[in-house]
Amino acid sequence: MAPRRRALTAARVRRSRTSLLTAVVAVATLALAACGGGSDSDSSAVPPAASSASTDLFADAPVADAAAILPGSTMEKIKKRGKLVVAEALDAPLLSQQDPSNPENVTGFDADLAKALAIYILGKPSVEIVPPATETREALLANGTVDVVFNTYTITEERAKQVTFAGPYFSSGLAVAVKTGNTEIKSIDDLAGKTVIVGANTPAVTEIPKRVPTAKVIQFGTDPQAVQALTQGRGDAYVQDITLLASNAASNKDITVVGNPFTEEPYGIGLKHGDEAMKQFVNTWLTTIQKQGLWADVWKASLGTVVKSEAPQPPAIGSVPGS
């Protein structure tokens, strides 16, 4: 029990040997996730990152029985090393965000789940972060640079040919944002007859007319333009991927996200292809933290801080093709 209650251990970010693309801004990161991509970040030298979420959040985090750490398994390798090596972003607000004033502080939904997995294996949240680029996540797993990927990694059958996915652990998708103070609109069901702002060339352009035929759809070329239109009252609601809306709401008090996503974009935990023992182990951990309530607590401490709704129901493990 003592290791779980110990102050969180700083984790070093190691230098990736692979030359990766330069990091894109966080907004582009989250928008890409909505399109089935992921967080594009520079995986070369970065400042140290650490496990610094509230100790209370992990006070009762589960630790696997010794018998679950199978001989010769990835879990045993991590246990002997003393740290979990994770591919995750450093520039994704509410998901995995490095504090510029304290580089050892990395928090968010993905970051905190990675710490919880480290506790499950090691009894302590010892995490080493390797920021990936979208097109290198598979290689980082295949060559053993990282143990797992927590990186808004959408599960697809095509990707599953190169990666083994645990989960899904979260379902993103289109959601609704309104100007703060609007109490009339609580979900997509309230958009009939309303003026709905969408981003040009996003899934919302076709999804809103299908679901709410009486809504008037107006398009804007960029996310900042759409946000400005919403706050100026040129539309009643803005429909976009929930991770992008949550990022906007985190930095703009005039925007409130209402309800949960009404489309599905299942995120999985990337593992080395063919590692079925690790997949079963991680899925058991996911089931455990979901039943225990830790999953919901992590959501509330991150995405839930700007989404006006109860914690969503986690997607069923193995419920999508490729998982």
N, C-alpha and C positions, 0 to 999 in steps of 0.2 A: 504493500500500500504506500510505503514511504516515497518510492520514486514518482508515483503519480501526483503526489502533493508537493513535490519539490518545485521550486521556482524554475521556470522553463529555461532549458539549456540553449545557449546561443549556438546556432549551426553555421558552419562555414560554407560559403558558396565557392565551389571549386571551379577552376578554370576549365572550360570545355576544350578538348583538343580539336574539335570540329569548328571550322570557320563558318559562322552563320550570318544571316541577314541582320541589318541594323534594325533596332526596335522601332516599331510604329507606335504612334500615340495610343493611349489607352482606349479612346473612343473607337478608333479604327480596329483595335484588338477585339472589342466586344461586338462591333458590327460584323466582323468577319466570323465570329462564333455563330452569329445568327444565320449565316449562310453555309454552315457546315464546315467552316474552317477552324480557326483556333487563335490562340494568342501568339502573335508574332513578336518575339523579343530577342535581343542579342544574347547569345549564349557564350560570348567571350568574356573576358575578365569583367567582373562586376563587384561592387562592394559586398562585404559579408552580409548574409541574411540570417535571421534568427527566428526562433520560436518565442513569441512574446505576447501571445494572446493571454487573456485573464487566466490566472491559475485556477480560479473557481470554475471556469468552463470545463476544465479537464479533471476536476477533483475526483470524480467518480468514473473516469474513462476506463473501459474494460481493458484487461491485459490477458492475452491468450495463455491457456494452459501450456506447460512445458511440452506435453505430448503432441500439441499442434505444430510445434516447430520440428518438422520432419528432417531426419538426417539427410544431408546432401541437397536439401531444398534451397530455394531462394530465400526463404524465411531464415534458415540457419545461417546462410551467408551474411544476411543483414545483421543478425544477432551477433555474430562473431566480429563483424566490422564495427558495431556499436553505433551505427547511424543509418537512416533511410535516405537514399539518394533519389531526389524527386525532380522531374522536369515540370517546372511551373513558372508562370510569369512573375515579373516584379513590377508590372505596370498596368495591372487590371484592377481598377477600383472595385471594392467589395468582393472581389474574387481572390486576388493575390497581389497585394499592393505593398511595395516597399516604402517605408516612411523616409522621405528625403532628409529629414533632420536627424534620423536615427536609423541608419542602414541595416542594423541588426533586427529591426522591427518589421516583420512581414506578416500581414494579416489578411483575412478575407475567407470566404466560404471554402475555396479550394485549399488555401494555405492551412486553414485550421483543421480541415479533414485530413490533410497529409500528416499534421502533427498527431492527430488522434490515431492514425494508422501506425505511426512510429511508436506511440505508447503501447499499442496492442502487441507489437512485436518485441519492443525493447524495455517496456516499463517506464520509458521517459520520452519526451518529445524531441529527440535528437534528429534533426533534419538537415540535409545538405541540398541546396537548391542549384539546379542547372537550368537557367532560362532557355527554352527551346524556340525554334522557329517552326512554323506550321509544317514545312516540308522536311524537317529533320527529326521529328518525333519518333518515327519508325526506326530510323538509323540509331538513335540514342538508345533505344530498347534493344535492338538487334545486336549491337556491339558491346552491350553491357555497361555503357556509360551511366545509365540511370536504372533504378529498380522499377519505378512506376512513373506514369504520366498523369498529373492532375492539371489539365490545361484546356478546359472547355472543349473536350475532345469528343466530337459527335460520333456516335457509333454508326457505322455503315457496313454493309456486307463487303464492299470493296476493300475497305481498310482492314476488315477482319481477316483478309487473306495474308496480311503482313503483321498484324498485331492481335494478341488475345485481349479481349475486353472483359473486365469485371464490371458488374453493375447491370443496367445504368444506375447512377447514384443521384442524378438530378435531371429534370426535364425542363428545359428552357422553352422559349416560344414567344409568339406575339402576345402582347399585353396592352393595357390601356393606361395612359397618363392623362391627368386633367390639371387645370390650373388650381393651385392650392386654395381651398375654401369651397370648391365645387362639391356639394353634397348630393347632387341629383344623379350623377353618373357614378356607378359603383362597379360596372363590368361592361363587357361587350353587349350584354342584353339591354343596356340603357342607351344605345347609340342610334336607335331608330329615329329617323327624321333629323338627326344631328349633323353638324359639319365636322367631318373627321379628317384630321391632318395625317398624311403618310409621307414616307420618304420615297422619292422616285426610284424605280427599279428595285423595290423591296417586296417581299412576299405580301405585305399589307395591301399593296395596290390591287391585287386580285382577290385577296381573302375577304376584305371588308364588303365588297359588292356581293360576294357569294353568301355571306353570313347575315349582312344587314342591307338588303336591297334598297331601302329607303334612305340610307345615309348619303350625304353629299360628300364625296371624297375630293380633297385638294392636295396636290403633290408639291413637295419642296425638294430641291436638289441636294441639300445637305442637312445633317442632323441639327446643327446650330440654327439654321433658317427655320426648321420645323419647330424647334423649341421656342424661338423668338415669336413665331406666329401664334403658338399656344398661349404664351404669357401675355401677348398683346390682344388676345381675345378674338383672333381671326378664325379660330376654330374652337369647337367644344371639347375635343379630345385629340390626343396624338397616339397613334397605334404603331408600335415598333417592338423589336425584341426586348424582352424584359430586362436582360442584363444591361443593355444600352440605356433603357429608361431608368433603371436603378442608378446607373452611373450619373445620369443627368440630375436625378433627384438628389443625389448625395452632394452635388455641388451647387444646386439651385433650389432654394427654399420655396420658390414660386411654383414648383412642379410636385405633384403627388402621384404615385403609382397606385392604381386601384385594382384589386382582384388579382388572381393568378393567371398564368398564360392560358390561352384558349386554343393554341396549337402546340405541337410537340416537337422538341429538338433534344433527343436523349443524349446526355453526356455519360461517357464511360471512363473507367480508370484503365489506362493503357498498360499492358504487361508484355513481356517478351513472348513472341509467337510460340504457341505450343506448350506454355508453362501452365498446365492444367492444375497442378498442385497449388500454385500461387493464386490462381483464379478462384479456386474453391476456398482457400484461406481468406482472401479479401472479401469474397461474397459472404462468408460467415461473419466476418467483422462488420460488414455493412448491415446485415440483418440484425446483429447484436446492438449496434448503436441506434438503429432505427427503433427497435423495440424499447430500448432503454430511455430514449428521448434525447440522446446526445446529438443526433442528426438535426433534429428540430432546433435545439439550442444553438448549434453552430449557424444554422440558417437565420435565426432571430438576431444573432449577434453581427450578422453581415448583411446579406440581401434584405433581411427582414427589417433593418433599421430604416429603410426608405420605401418599402412596399406595404401599403395599407391593407393588410389581410393577415389571416392566420397562417402559420407555417403550412406549406402545401404537403399533400401526401406524397412520399417518395415513390418513384416509379418501381414497379415490381421487377426484381432482379431476374435477368434473363428474358425479359418481356419483349425485346425488339430483335429483329434479325441482325445477326452479327455479335450478339451478346451471349 
